[in-house]
Amino acid sequence: MRRPDPRRKRAPRELVGAIIGAEAGTGIGLLLLGGTPLAPLGLAALGAAVGAGSMYVRNTLVRRGLRSQLRGARL
């Protein structure tokens, strides 16, 4: 199995979260509100915002946790 090339740039996690959230929002919108005009589009936008926001919050909390652990290790 080949390893990923470390020189390649990776997509930001917030962007990946937004894309996945938009796809999930579109799917849910089509299943639940398929007959309503523009409802799937609105749920896709909402899903993208939730996906990007959740990844941002997750990364922020992980960074804070790591910093506090590193500060505690220096004492």
Number of C-alpha atoms within 10 A of each C-alpha: 3 4 5 7 7 7 6 7 7 7 8 10 16 20 16 15 21 23 19 18 23 25 17 18 24 24 16 17 20 18 11 12 15 14 11 10 9 13 18 22 15 15 22 25 19 17 23 25 17 18 23 22 16 17 18 16 12 13 14 11 12 12 12 11 12 11 12 11 11 11 10 9 8 6 5
